[in-house]
Amino acid sequence: MNKLRVGLIGCGGRQNAHIKSLLQLPDVKVVALAEPVEQRREAAAQATGATRLYENHKALFEKEDASTLDALFIAVEPTAHTDIEETAVAKGIPFLVEKPMTLNLAQADALAAQIRKKNLITAVGFQDRYLDLMEQVRTVLEEEKPTGCLVNGAWIGGIPGVWWWQKKSTCGGQLVEQNIHLADGLRWLFGDPLSVYAVNGRGIVVPGKTASAEYDTDDYSVCIYRFANQVTATLESACYSRSVRPNCGLVIKLPDVIIDYRLRNNLILTRAGSTTDTPRKNDQTCDLDRNFLLAVRNNDPSLIRSPYADALRSLKMTMGANRSMETGDVVRFDSECNFS
Ligand SMILES: NC(=O)c1ccc[n+]([C@@H]2O[C@H](COP(=O)([O-])OP(=O)(O)OC[C@H]3O[C@@H](n4cnc5c(N)ncnc54)[C@H](O)[C@@H]3O)[C@@H](O)[C@H]2O)c1
């Protein structure tokens, strides 16, 4: 079997997780990569054996096209997307891009239309859709068929080390950048949201003291998302934790079962008289990458659980909450998750 030829754009923290997965897949070879930081470029080249190295995506696209690359993995900071994906679409190269795919919804809408026109295979880095634990949650919901329920989601931790996380203008805020995983989980379990009301808080983290001097993002936010069928979820995001952290994940409170999904770790199911606790058994990033590349090899997009157009709805779901934080109003979503 011919090896799939993969190119990488961005070789920072997240791409290194993809590299680890790609190295486990026998029918894949990373042949080209682009990264402005020389040390990262060289380290990625050494790890993957890639020999065609470029200083940025523009230099890569000057030399590479669909005749030299079967797929691209794009993992750059949220405001660095510029024309990366547009060029990949124009050249007909399938890509996997990390969430949040951009902070510019007009750009994302235009790109989704171009992808649709070209019928291009795409995937977005919502790896938790491939978690065995999330599959079990979906099974319980299918069995229980609740006529409504309350859900509490939380992602509460510290401040990630990357420079661009310190400013809301470059990361989008914790909900958009990080807790979008649980927001996407809510969509995966309960469908598109109908509305959101959200508040944010600052003043716990002190710029220049407990964060960098430029820090201006929210210390926390809380959203109330309403879904069809009487499902209401609160979603907490916070980055002010220092020495201790509370449980994170989703707690779904049904009449006869409590589903306690502990973020990427285990699933506790409590029923009258019985409790089970199941640890995670699969590597969700590896499964995301494997499914994307299998979809490319077989030209079968059905293997992808979060193509660009679907992921865009999760991005809008979180950006809508940012709008509510700014205005103090309830934000309503249409059937495409657009909001005004
Ligand atoms: N799915 C997940 O669980 C997960 C986890 C962490 C990060 N992410 C996402 O992955 C993305 C990257 O995050 P990160 O932590 O790796 O950030 P990072 O800052 O560590 O890495 C980004 C890299 O992209 C490079 N880059 C920027 N512009 C470029 C260009 N034009 N051409 C080539 N390279 C370019 C930068 O030099 C940098 O090395 C973000 O969107 C983040 O939200 C996803």
The ligand as an SDF file (V2000), in Angstrom:
LIG
                    3D

 44 48  0  0  0  0  0  0  0  0999 V2000
   -7.4260   19.6580   20.0840 N   0  0  0  0  0  0  0  0  0  0  0  0
   -6.7830   19.9380   21.1890 C   0  0  0  0  0  0  0  0  0  0  0  0
   -6.9390   19.2980   22.2240 O   0  0  0  0  0  0  0  0  0  0  0  0
   -5.8050   21.0760   21.2240 C   0  0  0  0  0  0  0  0  0  0  0  0
   -4.8540   21.1580   22.2450 C   0  0  0  0  0  0  0  0  0  0  0  0
   -3.9700   22.2400   22.2360 C   0  0  0  0  0  0  0  0  0  0  0  0
   -4.0540   23.2050   21.2530 C   0  0  0  0  0  0  0  0  0  0  0  0
   -5.0150   23.0940   20.2770 N   0  0  0  0  0  0  0  0  0  0  0  0
   -5.1440   24.1250   19.2290 C   0  0  0  0  0  0  0  0  0  0  0  0
   -4.0680   23.9750   18.3070 O   0  0  0  0  0  0  0  0  0  0  0  0
   -3.6890   25.2680   17.8040 C   0  0  0  0  0  0  0  0  0  0  0  0
   -2.1940   25.4650   18.0660 C   0  0  0  0  0  0  0  0  0  0  0  0
   -1.9740   25.4360   19.4500 O   0  0  0  0  0  0  0  0  0  0  0  0
   -0.5110   25.1530   20.0400 P   0  0  0  0  0  0  0  0  0  0  0  0
   -0.6890   24.9540   21.4930 O   0  0  0  0  0  0  0  0  0  0  0  0
    0.1710   24.1110   19.2310 O   0  0  0  0  0  0  0  0  0  0  0  0
    0.1720   26.5740   19.7900 O   0  0  0  0  0  0  0  0  0  0  0  0
    1.7280   26.8830   19.6270 P   0  0  0  0  0  0  0  0  0  0  0  0
    1.8770   28.3400   19.7710 O   0  0  0  0  0  0  0  0  0  0  0  0
    2.4940   25.9470   20.5250 O   0  0  0  0  0  0  0  0  0  0  0  0
    2.0400   26.4280   18.1250 O   0  0  0  0  0  0  0  0  0  0  0  0
    1.5850   27.1180   16.9790 C   0  0  0  0  0  0  0  0  0  0  0  0
    2.7150   27.0800   15.9800 C   0  0  0  0  0  0  0  0  0  0  0  0
    2.2690   27.5580   14.7090 O   0  0  0  0  0  0  0  0  0  0  0  0
    3.3720   28.2400   14.1180 C   0  0  0  0  0  0  0  0  0  0  0  0
    2.8790   29.0970   13.0090 N   0  0  0  0  0  0  0  0  0  0  0  0
    2.2190   30.2910   13.1200 C   0  0  0  0  0  0  0  0  0  0  0  0
    1.9520   30.7830   11.8910 N   0  0  0  0  0  0  0  0  0  0  0  0
    2.4380   29.8830   10.9860 C   0  0  0  0  0  0  0  0  0  0  0  0
    2.4520   29.8410    9.5550 C   0  0  0  0  0  0  0  0  0  0  0  0
    1.9260   30.8210    8.8150 N   0  0  0  0  0  0  0  0  0  0  0  0
    3.0490   28.7760    8.9400 N   0  0  0  0  0  0  0  0  0  0  0  0
    3.5830   27.7680    9.6930 C   0  0  0  0  0  0  0  0  0  0  0  0
    3.5830   27.7650   11.0610 N   0  0  0  0  0  0  0  0  0  0  0  0
    3.0130   28.8010   11.7110 C   0  0  0  0  0  0  0  0  0  0  0  0
    3.9750   29.0140   15.2850 C   0  0  0  0  0  0  0  0  0  0  0  0
    5.2960   29.4290   15.0170 O   0  0  0  0  0  0  0  0  0  0  0  0
    3.9020   27.9920   16.4000 C   0  0  0  0  0  0  0  0  0  0  0  0
    5.0720   27.1980   16.5190 O   0  0  0  0  0  0  0  0  0  0  0  0
   -4.5710   26.2850   18.5120 C   0  0  0  0  0  0  0  0  0  0  0  0
   -5.6750   26.6020   17.7030 O   0  0  0  0  0  0  0  0  0  0  0  0
   -5.0520   25.5460   19.7520 C   0  0  0  0  0  0  0  0  0  0  0  0
   -6.3160   25.9700   20.1960 O   0  0  0  0  0  0  0  0  0  0  0  0
   -5.8620   22.0490   20.2430 C   0  0  0  0  0  0  0  0  0  0  0  0
  1  2  1  0
  2  3  2  0
  2  4  1  0
  4  5  1  0
  4 44  2  0
  5  6  2  0
  6  7  1  0
  7  8  2  0
  8  9  1  0
  8 44  1  0
  9 10  1  0
  9 42  1  0
 10 11  1  0
 11 12  1  0
 11 40  1  0
 12 13  1  0
 13 14  1  0
 14 15  2  0
 14 16  1  0
 14 17  1  0
 17 18  1  0
 18 19  2  0
 18 20  1  0
 18 21  1  0
 21 22  1  0
 22 23  1  0
 23 24  1  0
 23 38  1  0
 24 25  1  0
 25 26  1  0
 25 36  1  0
 26 27  1  0
 26 35  1  0
 27 28  2  0
 28 29  1  0
 29 30  1  0
 29 35  2  0
 30 31  1  0
 30 32  2  0
 32 33  1  0
 33 34  2  0
 34 35  1  0
 36 37  1  0
 36 38  1  0
 38 39  1  0
 40 41  1  0
 40 42  1  0
 42 43  1  0
M  CHG  2   8   1  16  -1
M  END
$$$$
